[in-house]
Amino acid sequence: MTDQNDQNDQKPPKKPASDAAMSGRVATVVLLFLAVFLGLFIWGAG
């Protein structure tokens, strides 16, 4: 029983991020930057 638990606790080797995952991260960073930039722009205009 203990041997099976030890095997389940080991994490599989990390796979490289897919193109879709990388694109999602880039899009998230760009949208966050635009949101902050737009907020500062509006605050500065007010």
N, C-alpha and C positions, 0 to 999 in steps of 0.2 A: 504493500500500500504506500509506503513512504517513497519508494522509487518513482511511482507514478506522480505523486505530488511534486517531487523535485523537478521532474520533466515539465510539468505544467507551469511551474514558477519561472522557468527560463523564458526570456522574451525572444521572439524570433529576430534574426538580424534585420536592421533597419533598411527599408527599401528607399531608393531615391524618390524624391517627390515627382509626381507625374506633371505633365505640362499643364493640365487643367488645375491642379492644386497650386502650381506656381503662378499661373495667370490670376487665380482667385486672390492670392496673397498680394500680388502687385496691384490689382484693382482695389483691394481693401485699403492699401496704403495711400493710393492716389485719391480715393474718395475721402479718406480722413484728412489728408492734406488740404483738399479743396474745401471741405467743411470748415476747417480752422481758418484758412485764408479768407473765405467768404465772411465768416463771423467777424474777423478783424477788420475787413473792408467795410462792412456795415457799421461796426462800432466806431470806426474812424470817421465815417461820413456823418454820424449822428451828432 
